[in-house]
Amino acid sequence: MALAASLEKRVLNTELRTKGRRLEGYAALFGQEARIEDQFTESICYGAFTRSIKSNGDILALVDHDPTSLLARTKSGSLRLSEDKHGLAFDLDVPETQKGHDILALAQRGDLGGMSFGFKVPRGGELRNGDNRQLIDVDLFEISVVQAFPAYEGTVVNARSIQTVAPVYQNLSRRLRVLELAK
């Protein structure tokens, strides 16, 4: 499958809240720098997702980038995406499935590690300056709930009823960076 092979993925520890049977938060944050596999520093510019949200007929919400673990999709209206001054906001209806129940339980306990997004960079969608990369326009295909350390630091994941993050996540100096690039 050519699309999956060329898809870039970023895992970040973003704010995630439960609201009944809904999850909401941010799948990406603007202006946060991340070191990607010691190759380059990357940040996402405000508006990088605008075109994709408006033009893509179907963006998925998955668990761990697994297309067999579908949580929601824009085509059905169970996933809603928007951009604000902070980043790519999402709001999804958690399905009445075993995977949905598991993800909701983990979110309520504060056990989820972060959010991720799968994308491709179209021609002209990035600005490079040495080893710095700014994403200014991306083709967004999916967002994922994941259990991983963030690529983009400075954000938190928690259930709405729990306002603090475990100190181990606040003070971690080393974070796992995830980048899957297929050539």
C-alpha positions as semicolon CSV with decimal commas, in nm:
position;residue;x (nm);y (nm);z (nm)
1;M;0,000;0,000;0,000
2;A;0,184;0,310;-0,126
3;L;-0,004;0,561;0,087
4;A;0,072;0,390;0,418
5;A;0,434;0,341;0,318
6;S;0,489;0,712;0,254
7;L;0,285;0,849;0,543
8;E;0,471;1,048;0,811
9;K;0,353;1,012;1,169
10;R;0,414;1,231;1,472
11;V;0,340;1,127;1,828
12;L;0,289;1,399;2,083
13;N;0,170;1,424;2,437
14;T;-0,129;1,655;2,393
15;E;-0,420;1,753;2,606
16;L;-0,694;1,492;2,590
17;R;-1,021;1,512;2,786
18;T;-1,313;1,279;2,832
19;K;-1,661;1,425;2,816
20;G;-1,918;1,151;2,860
21;R;-1,852;0,914;2,569
22;R;-1,646;1,175;2,385
23;L;-1,276;1,247;2,370
24;E;-1,156;1,595;2,290
25;G;-0,825;1,771;2,284
26;Y;-0,543;1,850;2,042
27;A;-0,382;1,613;1,795
28;A;-0,111;1,870;1,708
29;L;0,012;2,197;1,854
30;F;0,136;2,499;1,663
31;G;0,476;2,652;1,728
32;Q;0,616;2,360;1,934
33;E;0,960;2,242;1,825
34;A;1,048;1,874;1,814
35;R;1,372;1,700;1,728
36;I;1,285;1,425;1,480
37;E;1,519;1,123;1,504
38;D;1,820;1,354;1,548
39;Q;1,781;1,450;1,181
40;F;1,602;1,784;1,200
41;T;1,394;2,013;1,418
42;E;1,031;2,049;1,315
43;S;0,743;2,279;1,403
44;I;0,390;2,315;1,274
45;C;0,267;2,655;1,157
46;Y;-0,079;2,791;1,222
47;G;-0,305;2,693;0,933
48;A;-0,105;2,386;0,826
49;F;-0,418;2,167;0,844
50;T;-0,676;2,413;0,706
51;R;-0,674;2,302;0,343
52;S;-0,667;1,935;0,432
53;I;-0,959;1,960;0,676
54;K;-1,168;2,144;0,419
55;S;-1,077;1,930;0,117
56;N;-1,024;1,578;0,253
57;G;-1,349;1,387;0,238
58;D;-1,258;1,145;0,517
59;I;-1,004;1,175;0,797
60;L;-0,992;0,886;1,044
61;A;-0,943;0,864;1,420
62;L;-0,752;0,545;1,499
63;V;-0,577;0,372;1,787
64;D;-0,200;0,344;1,736
65;H;-0,227;0,420;1,362
66;D;-0,399;0,083;1,313
67;P;-0,670;0,106;1,044
68;T;-0,844;-0,197;1,201
69;S;-0,884;0,003;1,525
70;L;-1,120;0,273;1,402
71;L;-1,266;0,511;1,660
72;A;-1,432;0,774;1,440
73;R;-1,423;0,948;1,102
74;T;-1,508;1,286;0,959
75;K;-1,723;1,139;0,682
76;S;-1,976;1,004;0,934
77;G;-1,956;1,310;1,159
78;S;-1,824;1,107;1,455
79;L;-1,492;1,297;1,429
80;R;-1,484;1,675;1,422
81;L;-1,160;1,862;1,346
82;S;-1,081;2,232;1,359
83;E;-0,788;2,465;1,400
84;D;-0,758;2,735;1,662
85;K;-0,465;2,942;1,787
86;H;-0,326;2,641;1,979
87;G;-0,337;2,368;1,717
88;L;-0,541;2,094;1,554
89;A;-0,840;2,042;1,784
90;F;-1,047;1,724;1,772
91;D;-1,371;1,604;1,922
92;L;-1,475;1,243;1,867
93;D;-1,761;1,022;1,970
94;V;-1,620;0,706;2,130
95;P;-1,785;0,397;1,976
96;E;-1,967;0,131;2,176
97;T;-1,698;-0,125;2,090
98;Q;-1,444;-0,307;2,306
99;K;-1,168;-0,081;2,171
100;G;-1,382;0,224;2,243
101;H;-1,450;0,113;2,601
102;D;-1,079;0,041;2,656
103;I;-0,965;0,378;2,522
104;L;-1,226;0,564;2,725
105;A;-1,126;0,379;3,045
106;L;-0,757;0,457;2,985
107;A;-0,834;0,823;2,914
108;Q;-1,038;0,855;3,233
109;R;-0,751;0,708;3,437
110;G;-0,496;0,933;3,269
111;D;-0,307;0,638;3,119
112;L;-0,299;0,748;2,756
113;G;0,040;0,869;2,639
114;G;-0,060;1,110;2,368
115;M;-0,202;1,180;2,029
116;S;-0,047;1,135;1,690
117;F;-0,126;1,230;1,335
118;G;-0,048;1,073;1,000
119;F;0,025;1,306;0,710
120;K;0,209;1,372;0,388
121;V;0,371;1,699;0,293
122;P;0,256;1,822;-0,049
123;R;0,483;2,016;-0,281
124;G;0,542;2,357;-0,121
125;G;0,408;2,241;0,215
126;E;0,729;2,292;0,409
127;L;0,994;2,554;0,467
128;R;1,349;2,440;0,536
129;N;1,634;2,637;0,683
130;G;1,934;2,415;0,755
131;D;1,810;2,138;0,980
132;N;1,490;2,326;1,070
133;R;1,164;2,225;0,903
134;Q;0,837;2,418;0,930
135;L;0,519;2,245;0,819
136;I;0,299;2,507;0,653
137;D;0,056;2,278;0,467
138;V;-0,003;1,904;0,514
139;D;-0,230;1,637;0,374
140;L;-0,385;1,496;0,694
141;F;-0,508;1,137;0,670
142;E;-0,560;1,035;1,031
143;I;-0,519;1,119;1,396
144;S;-0,446;0,846;1,648
145;V;-0,476;0,790;2,020
146;V;-0,143;0,631;2,119
147;Q;0,054;0,517;2,421
148;A;0,392;0,676;2,353
149;F;0,616;0,957;2,461
150;P;0,570;1,281;2,270
151;A;0,765;1,406;1,972
152;Y;0,643;1,755;2,059
153;E;0,720;1,849;2,419
154;G;0,536;2,093;2,643
155;T;0,190;1,942;2,617
156;V;-0,007;1,712;2,848
157;V;-0,262;1,431;2,825
158;N;-0,520;1,382;3,093
159;A;-0,880;1,301;3,160
160;R;-1,096;1,608;3,213
161;S;-1,161;1,521;3,577
162;I;-0,788;1,490;3,652
163;Q;-0,616;1,827;3,625
164;T;-0,256;1,723;3,693
165;V;-0,014;1,508;3,502
166;A;0,199;1,249;3,675
167;P;0,535;1,407;3,771
168;V;0,725;1,140;3,580
169;Y;0,586;1,283;3,254
170;Q;0,640;1,645;3,354
171;N;1,007;1,592;3,433
172;L;1,118;1,342;3,171
173;S;1,424;1,480;2,998
174;R;1,440;1,213;2,731
175;R;1,139;1,160;2,509
176;L;1,088;0,897;2,247
177;R;1,066;1,055;1,906
178;V;0,865;0,874;1,646
179;L;0,904;0,920;1,275
180;E;0,818;0,656;1,022
181;L;0,944;0,750;0,678
182;A;0,937;0,494;0,403
183;K;1,151;0,562;0,104
